[in-house]
């Protein structure tokens, strides 16, 4: 008796859906480290999303992201002569200080405030299926790195005009900037989780960043501060600004600022890791 031909199996939509659901279920129960690494290694996704964010923001604009450069140039050019005369400082000395202060503070501020909405702004993706949540923190960071790249180029003509000569100490900018990225990732995860659960925290963070802008030597010179108010320079943003700005001005940052930022980085990584490992699965339910 001849055997009947075997019928080909076709994967039904229901079976495919159950497979996807089981995959998402298994992903949600992976370790926190595996979850973070899965989002980190997908540079193709978060970098593309960040680039599209910039493109959509400046859609139908003739100059596009160049407006970032022009607006920062106008701010530096307008505030430089004014604050130089107010502080009684030579413009050639104060101008690079102010330019780097405004550029780096804009980078810090946007990193922190946009981290609060990293998950809220990506709710459509998180509700449709499984995505490692660290991916959306990298998306926010990449978007700010693109903006920072459009603004840091302004320092080149400022440094040439001021006659700044760089030495080997300028290479210290590299580890300092890596510390900025580590802190941005840690703070992004922590603030993203907290602000998704408690929406009022976003307003608190925004107000605190506005206050810290005046308590950090962005516009003013640290040496003009009275001795009794030197404690202001111990805030982590002032220390990080010194680590980034001083090498690009031909100097060497104070060693206590390195130790302070290393301690701050260790604390933020530990706190962020604890929050991430405990609450990362609840983000979808908080959106």
Residue frames as qw, qx, qy, qz and C-alpha x, y, z in Angstrom:
[[0.000, 0.890, 0.456, 0.000, 0.00, 0.00, 0.00],
 [0.443, 0.436, -0.022, 0.783, 1.53, 3.32, -1.06],
 [0.315, -0.500, -0.453, 0.668, 2.02, 5.83, 1.69],
 [0.149, 0.913, 0.359, 0.126, 0.16, 9.06, 1.37],
 [0.451, 0.458, -0.137, 0.754, 2.33, 12.13, 0.80],
 [0.379, -0.484, -0.492, 0.616, 3.02, 14.10, 3.91],
 [0.076, 0.907, 0.328, 0.253, 1.27, 17.44, 4.11],
 [0.417, 0.334, -0.231, 0.813, 3.47, 20.49, 4.50],
 [0.349, -0.662, -0.527, 0.402, 3.08, 22.29, 7.76],
 [0.154, 0.645, 0.121, 0.739, 2.24, 25.95, 7.63],
 [0.272, -0.184, -0.550, 0.768, 2.84, 28.13, 10.66],
 [0.100, -0.772, -0.584, -0.231, -0.53, 29.61, 11.60],
 [0.031, 0.695, -0.105, 0.711, -0.77, 33.21, 12.79],
 [0.697, -0.655, -0.001, -0.291, -1.82, 31.99, 16.22],
 [0.921, -0.171, -0.056, 0.345, 1.22, 29.78, 16.54],
 [0.503, 0.458, -0.074, 0.729, 3.46, 32.61, 15.37],
 [0.270, -0.751, 0.041, -0.601, 1.90, 34.97, 17.91],
 [0.848, -0.528, -0.017, -0.046, 2.34, 32.45, 20.72],
 [0.829, 0.105, -0.080, 0.543, 5.97, 32.06, 19.69],
 [0.218, 0.608, -0.086, 0.758, 6.51, 35.82, 19.82],
 [0.544, -0.709, 0.010, -0.448, 4.78, 36.05, 23.18],
 [0.924, -0.330, -0.052, 0.183, 6.88, 33.28, 24.63],
 [0.647, 0.321, -0.093, 0.685, 9.99, 34.99, 23.32],
 [0.097, -0.700, 0.073, -0.704, 8.95, 38.26, 24.95],
 [0.777, -0.591, -0.051, -0.209, 8.15, 36.39, 28.15],
 [0.893, -0.111, -0.084, 0.427, 11.60, 34.85, 28.20],
 [0.406, 0.511, -0.077, 0.754, 13.22, 38.19, 27.46],
 [0.365, -0.753, 0.005, -0.547, 11.43, 39.86, 30.35],
 [0.847, -0.524, 0.075, -0.050, 12.85, 37.27, 32.71],
 [0.763, 0.350, -0.244, 0.486, 16.43, 37.53, 31.57],
 [0.572, -0.447, -0.274, 0.631, 19.01, 38.99, 33.91],
 [0.018, 0.945, 0.116, -0.306, 19.40, 42.73, 34.29],
 [0.310, -0.564, 0.519, 0.562, 22.89, 42.60, 32.80],
 [0.378, 0.195, 0.794, 0.433, 21.68, 40.67, 29.73],
 [0.196, 0.832, 0.517, -0.035, 18.79, 43.11, 29.33],
 [0.105, -0.885, 0.122, 0.437, 21.15, 46.11, 29.49],
 [0.353, -0.362, 0.664, 0.551, 23.65, 44.56, 27.09],
 [0.410, 0.460, 0.748, 0.246, 20.92, 43.66, 24.57],
 [0.166, 0.939, 0.289, -0.090, 19.90, 47.31, 24.34],
 [0.270, -0.792, 0.319, 0.445, 23.47, 48.58, 24.34],
 [0.465, -0.181, 0.709, 0.499, 24.74, 46.43, 21.51],
 [0.416, 0.623, 0.631, 0.202, 21.90, 47.40, 19.13],
 [0.193, -0.464, 0.094, 0.859, 23.61, 50.55, 17.95],
 [0.071, 0.187, 0.677, 0.708, 21.87, 50.22, 14.60],
 [0.182, -0.688, -0.689, -0.140, 18.49, 50.76, 16.27],
 [0.300, -0.798, -0.325, 0.410, 19.12, 53.50, 18.81],
 [0.289, -0.344, 0.266, 0.853, 21.45, 55.51, 16.60],
 [0.045, 0.329, 0.675, 0.658, 18.93, 55.42, 13.72],
 [0.229, -0.764, -0.604, 0.003, 16.09, 56.46, 16.05],
 [0.348, -0.656, -0.113, 0.660, 18.19, 59.32, 17.40],
 [0.219, -0.097, 0.457, 0.857, 19.03, 60.51, 13.89],
 [0.072, -0.537, -0.706, -0.456, 15.36, 60.40, 12.89],
 [0.288, -0.762, -0.462, 0.350, 14.51, 62.45, 16.00],
 [0.257, -0.485, 0.145, 0.823, 16.86, 65.19, 14.81],
 [0.094, 0.145, 0.661, 0.730, 15.54, 64.99, 11.24],
 [0.153, -0.664, -0.708, -0.187, 11.92, 65.24, 12.37],
 [0.298, -0.698, -0.314, 0.570, 12.68, 68.11, 14.72],
 [0.074, -0.563, 0.243, 0.786, 14.08, 70.22, 11.88],
 [0.405, 0.387, 0.761, 0.326, 11.84, 68.97, 9.10],
 [0.248, 0.835, 0.406, 0.278, 10.99, 71.66, 6.52],
 [0.303, -0.881, 0.095, 0.350, 13.76, 73.84, 7.92],
 [0.602, 0.772, -0.197, 0.063, 16.20, 75.24, 5.38],
 [0.122, 0.716, -0.630, 0.275, 19.25, 75.05, 7.67],
 [0.851, -0.141, -0.505, -0.029, 18.22, 72.00, 9.68],
 [0.766, -0.503, -0.251, 0.311, 20.47, 71.17, 12.67],
 [0.475, 0.313, -0.079, 0.819, 22.77, 74.06, 11.75],
 [0.314, -0.763, -0.139, -0.547, 20.33, 76.17, 13.78],
 [0.809, -0.525, -0.178, 0.194, 21.86, 74.48, 16.84],
 [0.660, 0.013, -0.003, 0.751, 25.23, 75.93, 15.88],
 [0.115, 0.552, 0.175, 0.807, 23.89, 79.38, 15.02],
 [0.512, -0.761, -0.234, -0.323, 21.83, 79.76, 18.19],
 [0.790, -0.465, -0.105, 0.385, 24.76, 78.77, 20.40],
 [0.533, 0.210, 0.087, 0.815, 27.08, 81.10, 18.45],
 [0.113, -0.709, -0.206, -0.665, 24.67, 83.99, 19.00],
 [0.677, -0.711, -0.185, -0.050, 24.51, 83.27, 22.73],
 [0.770, -0.249, -0.018, 0.588, 28.29, 83.08, 23.10],
 [0.380, 0.374, 0.168, 0.829, 28.88, 86.16, 20.97],
 [0.249, -0.756, -0.235, -0.558, 26.30, 88.19, 22.86],
 [0.714, -0.690, -0.117, -0.012, 27.24, 87.19, 26.41],
 [0.806, 0.047, -0.122, 0.578, 31.03, 87.17, 25.97],
 [0.263, 0.453, -0.089, 0.847, 31.74, 90.92, 25.86],
 [0.470, -0.682, -0.124, -0.547, 29.04, 91.69, 28.44],
 [0.859, -0.501, -0.103, 0.034, 30.18, 89.26, 31.14],
 [0.728, 0.164, -0.145, 0.650, 33.82, 90.00, 30.43],
 [0.060, 0.565, -0.087, 0.819, 33.26, 93.66, 31.27],
 [0.659, -0.628, -0.120, -0.396, 31.14, 92.77, 34.31],
 [0.904, -0.364, -0.056, 0.216, 33.87, 90.56, 35.78],
 [0.069, -0.927, 0.340, 0.140, 36.67, 92.87, 34.67],
 [0.743, -0.200, 0.581, 0.265, 38.42, 90.06, 32.78],
 [0.046, 0.452, -0.588, -0.669, 40.27, 90.14, 29.50],
 [0.789, 0.318, 0.019, -0.525, 37.98, 88.99, 26.70],
 [0.568, 0.457, -0.676, -0.106, 40.67, 86.67, 25.31],
 [0.030, 0.201, -0.898, 0.390, 40.71, 84.86, 28.66],
 [0.465, 0.150, 0.572, -0.659, 37.01, 84.89, 29.42],
 [0.633, 0.345, -0.278, -0.635, 35.67, 84.10, 25.95],
 [0.499, 0.188, -0.839, -0.112, 36.94, 80.46, 25.78],
 [0.044, 0.021, 0.827, -0.560, 35.82, 79.92, 29.37],
 [0.510, 0.278, 0.290, -0.760, 32.30, 81.08, 28.56],
 [0.604, 0.325, -0.508, -0.520, 32.09, 79.24, 25.23],
 [0.388, 0.106, -0.913, 0.069, 33.02, 75.88, 26.74],
 [0.163, 0.094, 0.712, -0.677, 30.83, 76.52, 29.77],
 [0.591, 0.286, 0.078, -0.750, 27.72, 77.17, 27.69],
 [0.606, 0.290, -0.646, -0.363, 28.38, 74.28, 25.30],
 [0.303, 0.073, -0.921, 0.235, 29.04, 71.71, 28.02],
 [0.267, 0.135, 0.617, -0.728, 26.24, 72.92, 30.27],
 [0.649, 0.254, -0.170, -0.697, 23.77, 72.68, 27.40],
 [0.558, 0.202, -0.794, -0.130, 24.98, 69.12, 26.91],
 [0.083, 0.001, -0.854, 0.513, 24.63, 68.24, 30.62],
 [0.400, 0.175, 0.361, -0.824, 21.23, 69.86, 30.97],
 [0.688, 0.237, -0.335, -0.599, 19.69, 68.25, 27.90],
 [0.424, 0.159, -0.890, 0.053, 21.10, 64.86, 28.87],
 [0.021, 0.085, 0.798, -0.597, 19.50, 65.00, 32.32],
 [0.465, 0.260, 0.255, -0.807, 16.14, 66.56, 31.43],
 [0.655, 0.270, -0.465, -0.531, 15.56, 64.38, 28.35],
 [0.247, 0.131, -0.948, 0.151, 16.46, 61.27, 30.34],
 [0.343, 0.113, 0.613, -0.703, 13.34, 61.90, 32.43],
 [0.703, 0.402, 0.128, -0.574, 11.19, 61.27, 29.34],
 [0.053, 0.414, -0.847, -0.329, 13.31, 58.53, 27.78],
 [0.116, 0.176, 0.978, -0.006, 10.65, 55.86, 28.36],
 [0.320, 0.607, 0.482, -0.545, 7.58, 58.09, 28.26],
 [0.324, 0.652, -0.291, -0.620, 8.56, 59.39, 24.83],
 [0.231, 0.287, -0.875, -0.314, 9.11, 55.81, 23.61],
 [0.562, 0.040, 0.627, -0.538, 5.80, 54.47, 24.93],
 [0.775, 0.408, -0.120, -0.468, 4.60, 53.43, 21.46],
 [0.509, 0.446, -0.737, -0.006, 7.57, 51.11, 21.01],
 [0.072, -0.239, 0.857, -0.450, 7.44, 49.68, 24.52],
 [0.630, 0.131, 0.444, -0.624, 3.71, 48.94, 24.32],
 [0.745, 0.420, -0.295, -0.426, 3.91, 47.13, 20.98],
 [0.939, 0.103, -0.312, 0.098, 6.41, 44.49, 21.97],
 [0.758, -0.548, 0.014, 0.352, 9.51, 43.66, 23.93],
 [0.468, 0.734, -0.213, 0.444, 12.37, 46.12, 23.74],
 [0.650, -0.264, -0.381, 0.602, 15.25, 46.34, 26.22],
 [0.099, -0.954, -0.278, 0.048, 14.65, 49.63, 27.98],
 [0.494, -0.562, 0.221, 0.625, 18.32, 50.58, 27.99],
 [0.467, 0.347, 0.538, 0.610, 17.97, 51.00, 24.22],
 [0.038, 0.869, 0.384, 0.312, 15.84, 54.10, 24.70],
 [0.443, -0.825, 0.058, 0.346, 18.31, 55.66, 27.13],
 [0.547, -0.162, 0.472, 0.672, 21.00, 55.21, 24.47],
 [0.287, 0.658, 0.534, 0.446, 18.61, 56.80, 21.98],
 [0.184, -0.966, -0.179, 0.021, 18.32, 59.90, 24.16],
 [0.545, -0.616, 0.286, 0.492, 22.08, 60.03, 24.67],
 [0.539, 0.160, 0.546, 0.621, 22.79, 59.64, 20.94],
 [0.152, 0.848, 0.419, 0.286, 20.36, 62.46, 20.13],
 [0.305, -0.939, 0.031, 0.156, 22.20, 64.76, 22.54],
 [0.632, -0.329, 0.424, 0.559, 25.59, 63.69, 21.20],
 [0.446, 0.515, 0.498, 0.536, 24.48, 64.75, 17.71],
 [0.066, -0.962, -0.210, -0.163, 23.43, 68.13, 19.07],
 [0.556, -0.730, 0.202, 0.342, 26.69, 68.43, 20.99],
 [0.659, 0.038, 0.460, 0.594, 28.65, 67.71, 17.81],
 [0.276, 0.755, 0.379, 0.459, 26.95, 70.65, 16.10],
 [0.254, -0.958, -0.061, -0.115, 27.92, 73.00, 18.94],
 [0.720, -0.534, 0.198, 0.396, 31.43, 71.99, 20.00],
 [0.647, 0.391, 0.271, 0.596, 32.77, 73.03, 16.59],
 [0.007, -0.955, -0.109, -0.276, 32.28, 76.64, 17.73],
 [0.629, -0.721, 0.152, 0.249, 35.18, 76.26, 20.13],
 [0.767, 0.145, 0.264, 0.566, 37.68, 75.88, 17.27],
 [0.288, 0.708, 0.125, 0.633, 37.44, 79.52, 16.04],
 [0.449, -0.873, -0.004, -0.191, 37.22, 80.75, 19.64],
 [0.820, -0.424, 0.176, 0.343, 40.43, 78.91, 20.60],
 [0.642, 0.339, 0.220, 0.652, 42.24, 80.17, 17.51],
 [0.021, 0.848, 0.118, 0.516, 41.16, 83.76, 18.18],
 [0.579, -0.803, 0.094, -0.106, 42.17, 83.53, 21.87],
 [0.346, 0.694, -0.610, 0.164, 45.55, 82.00, 20.98],
 [0.788, -0.407, 0.396, -0.238, 45.12, 78.87, 23.09],
 [0.433, 0.490, -0.753, -0.074, 47.88, 76.31, 22.66],
 [0.921, -0.262, 0.020, -0.288, 47.07, 72.73, 23.66],
 [0.018, -0.570, 0.815, -0.100, 49.55, 70.33, 25.24],
 [0.375, 0.021, -0.924, -0.075, 49.48, 66.63, 26.00],
 [0.135, 0.155, 0.718, -0.666, 47.21, 67.39, 28.94],
 [0.525, 0.175, -0.157, -0.818, 44.41, 67.96, 26.41],
 [0.479, 0.043, -0.846, -0.228, 44.18, 64.17, 26.09],
 [0.020, 0.118, 0.808, -0.577, 42.67, 64.11, 29.60],
 [0.506, 0.143, -0.030, -0.850, 39.49, 65.31, 27.90],
 [0.562, 0.079, -0.740, -0.361, 38.96, 61.74, 26.60],
 [0.326, -0.185, -0.878, 0.297, 38.64, 59.92, 29.97],
 [0.153, 0.214, 0.404, -0.876, 36.62, 62.86, 31.32],
 [0.533, 0.144, -0.297, -0.779, 34.17, 62.59, 28.44],
 [0.504, -0.041, -0.855, -0.115, 33.91, 58.82, 28.96],
 [0.109, -0.209, -0.746, 0.623, 32.95, 59.50, 32.57],
 [0.372, 0.192, 0.052, -0.906, 30.25, 61.86, 31.30],
 [0.588, 0.066, -0.607, -0.530, 28.80, 59.09, 29.12],
 [0.378, -0.111, -0.889, 0.234, 28.87, 56.56, 31.97],
 [0.065, 0.250, 0.542, -0.800, 27.07, 58.99, 34.26],
 [0.450, 0.166, -0.216, -0.851, 24.58, 59.86, 31.51],
 [0.547, -0.035, -0.784, -0.293, 23.70, 56.20, 31.02],
 [0.287, -0.205, -0.819, 0.453, 23.37, 55.55, 34.77],
 [0.163, 0.274, 0.334, -0.887, 21.35, 58.71, 35.44],
 [0.443, 0.093, -0.468, -0.759, 19.27, 58.04, 32.33],
 [0.474, -0.177, -0.858, -0.093, 18.18, 54.63, 33.58],
 [0.203, -0.305, -0.698, 0.616, 17.51, 55.87, 37.12],
 [0.203, 0.293, 0.126, -0.926, 15.67, 59.06, 36.16],
 [0.414, 0.019, -0.636, -0.651, 13.81, 57.30, 33.36],
 [0.393, -0.282, -0.873, 0.063, 12.42, 54.74, 35.80],
 [0.132, -0.381, -0.565, 0.719, 11.60, 57.22, 38.57],
 [0.212, 0.272, -0.068, -0.936, 10.03, 59.82, 36.27],
 [0.389, -0.105, -0.753, -0.521, 7.94, 57.21, 34.49],
 [0.371, -0.407, -0.810, 0.203, 6.48, 56.13, 37.82],
 [0.182, -0.738, -0.387, 0.522, 6.24, 59.60, 39.39],
 [0.454, 0.653, 0.345, 0.499, 5.60, 62.19, 36.66],
 [0.184, -0.980, -0.064, -0.038, 6.10, 65.19, 38.97],
 [0.709, -0.460, 0.232, 0.482, 9.78, 64.34, 39.36],
 [0.570, 0.438, 0.341, 0.606, 10.40, 65.63, 35.82],
 [0.016, -0.913, -0.139, -0.383, 9.38, 69.14, 36.88],
 [0.626, -0.755, 0.123, 0.151, 11.55, 68.89, 39.99],
 [0.763, -0.081, 0.316, 0.559, 14.59, 67.83, 37.96],
 [0.381, 0.675, 0.285, 0.564, 14.05, 70.66, 35.46],
 [0.256, -0.941, -0.037, -0.218, 13.87, 73.24, 38.27],
 [0.741, -0.562, 0.214, 0.298, 16.97, 71.82, 39.97],
 [0.701, 0.201, 0.314, 0.608, 18.96, 71.97, 36.73],
 [0.157, 0.844, 0.182, 0.480, 17.97, 75.60, 36.24],
 [0.490, -0.866, 0.094, -0.035, 19.18, 76.40, 39.75],
 [0.816, -0.305, 0.282, 0.402, 22.44, 74.46, 39.32],
 [0.587, 0.613, 0.190, 0.494, 23.25, 76.43, 36.17],
 [0.035, -0.903, 0.107, -0.415, 23.85, 79.50, 38.37],
 [0.684, -0.659, 0.311, -0.037, 25.69, 77.50, 41.07],
 [0.857, 0.042, 0.325, 0.398, 28.10, 76.06, 38.50],
 [0.188, -0.649, 0.247, 0.694, 30.90, 78.20, 36.96],
 [0.567, 0.515, 0.569, 0.299, 29.31, 78.41, 33.54],
 [0.215, 0.906, 0.181, 0.318, 29.10, 82.22, 33.28],
 [0.275, -0.918, 0.247, -0.146, 31.42, 83.21, 36.12],
 [0.525, 0.510, -0.621, 0.279, 35.03, 82.45, 37.03],
 [0.787, -0.401, -0.450, 0.130, 35.77, 80.19, 40.01],
 [0.525, 0.003, -0.313, 0.792, 38.55, 82.51, 41.24],
 [0.143, -0.423, -0.045, -0.894, 36.02, 85.34, 41.63],
 [0.680, -0.508, -0.477, -0.228, 34.17, 83.31, 44.29],
 [0.304, -0.729, 0.415, -0.452, 34.71, 84.30, 47.95],
 [0.217, 0.314, -0.903, 0.198, 36.56, 81.73, 50.03],
 [0.394, 0.009, 0.697, -0.599, 33.53, 81.08, 52.24],
 [0.754, 0.373, 0.142, -0.523, 31.49, 80.03, 49.17],
 [0.161, 0.494, -0.805, -0.286, 34.04, 77.59, 47.71],
 [0.455, 0.039, 0.861, -0.225, 31.78, 74.68, 48.70],
 [0.650, 0.553, 0.116, -0.508, 29.68, 75.46, 45.62],
 [0.389, 0.609, -0.630, -0.285, 32.47, 74.05, 43.45],
 [0.238, -0.212, 0.939, -0.128, 31.99, 70.61, 45.01],
 [0.749, 0.332, 0.325, -0.472, 28.77, 69.95, 43.15],
 [0.713, 0.002, 0.636, 0.296, 29.32, 67.16, 40.57],
 [0.543, 0.765, 0.304, 0.166, 28.41, 69.34, 37.59],
 [0.026, -0.961, 0.272, 0.050, 31.07, 71.91, 38.54],
 [0.566, -0.474, 0.642, 0.205, 33.64, 69.15, 38.93],
 [0.706, 0.325, 0.582, 0.237, 32.72, 67.55, 35.60],
 [0.362, 0.925, 0.103, 0.057, 32.80, 70.92, 33.88],
 [0.235, -0.849, 0.451, 0.148, 36.31, 71.51, 35.23],
 [0.671, -0.181, 0.679, 0.237, 37.50, 68.10, 33.99],
 [0.618, 0.557, 0.501, 0.240, 36.21, 68.82, 30.48],
 [0.214, 0.971, 0.083, 0.071, 36.98, 72.53, 30.14],
 [0.399, -0.813, 0.351, 0.237, 40.44, 72.84, 31.71],
 [0.675, -0.112, 0.579, 0.444, 42.28, 70.46, 29.30],
 [0.478, 0.647, 0.464, 0.371, 40.81, 72.28, 26.30],
 [0.008, -0.994, 0.004, -0.107, 42.15, 75.55, 27.69],
 [0.535, 0.599, -0.465, 0.373, 45.71, 74.26, 28.03],
 [0.293, -0.577, 0.552, -0.526, 45.57, 73.46, 31.75],
 [0.410, -0.015, -0.906, 0.099, 45.25, 70.47, 34.07],
 [0.585, -0.579, -0.271, -0.499, 42.16, 69.90, 36.22],
 [0.322, -0.563, 0.581, -0.491, 42.43, 69.65, 39.99],
 [0.283, 0.123, -0.951, 0.025, 42.99, 66.11, 41.30],
 [0.240, 0.162, 0.737, -0.610, 40.17, 66.39, 43.84],
 [0.604, 0.332, -0.057, -0.722, 37.73, 66.87, 40.98],
 [0.516, 0.249, -0.783, -0.244, 38.82, 63.53, 39.50],
 [0.115, -0.027, -0.919, 0.377, 38.32, 61.77, 42.83],
 [0.382, 0.240, 0.417, -0.789, 34.98, 63.49, 43.35],
 [0.647, 0.315, -0.301, -0.626, 33.64, 62.47, 39.94],
 [0.410, 0.178, -0.894, -0.040, 34.92, 58.90, 40.33],
 [0.075, 0.120, 0.820, -0.555, 33.06, 58.63, 43.64],
 [0.504, 0.330, 0.163, -0.781, 29.93, 60.18, 42.16],
 [0.559, 0.303, -0.614, -0.467, 30.11, 57.80, 39.17],
 [0.227, 0.053, -0.957, 0.175, 30.41, 54.75, 41.42],
 [0.250, 0.234, 0.639, -0.688, 27.41, 55.88, 43.47],
 [0.567, 0.367, -0.076, -0.734, 25.20, 56.56, 40.43],
 [0.479, 0.247, -0.789, -0.296, 26.11, 53.24, 38.80],
 [0.078, -0.055, -0.932, 0.349, 25.26, 51.29, 41.97],
 [0.359, 0.337, 0.465, -0.736, 21.93, 53.11, 42.54],
 [0.552, 0.390, -0.328, -0.660, 21.00, 52.86, 38.87],
 [0.345, 0.183, -0.911, -0.135, 21.86, 49.15, 38.77],
 [0.093, 0.170, 0.856, -0.478, 19.67, 48.43, 41.79],
 [0.463, 0.422, 0.230, -0.745, 16.70, 50.35, 40.37],
 [0.488, 0.396, -0.562, -0.538, 17.13, 48.80, 36.94],
 [0.227, 0.096, -0.969, 0.007, 17.33, 45.22, 38.19],
 [0.127, 0.269, 0.800, -0.521, 14.24, 45.66, 40.39],
 [0.356, 0.590, 0.383, -0.615, 11.87, 47.82, 38.35],
 [0.044, 0.320, -0.600, -0.732, 12.74, 47.40, 34.66],
 [0.009, 0.260, 0.932, 0.252, 9.86, 44.94, 34.09],
 [0.037, 0.659, 0.637, -0.399, 7.28, 47.43, 35.41],
 [0.070, -0.301, 0.207, 0.928, 7.99, 50.25, 32.95],
 [0.130, -0.229, -0.734, -0.626, 5.34, 49.09, 30.47],
 [0.281, -0.614, -0.736, 0.050, 2.66, 49.08, 33.20],
 [0.240, -0.593, -0.261, 0.723, 3.59, 52.62, 34.28],
 [0.125, -0.015, 0.431, 0.893, 3.21, 54.13, 30.79]]
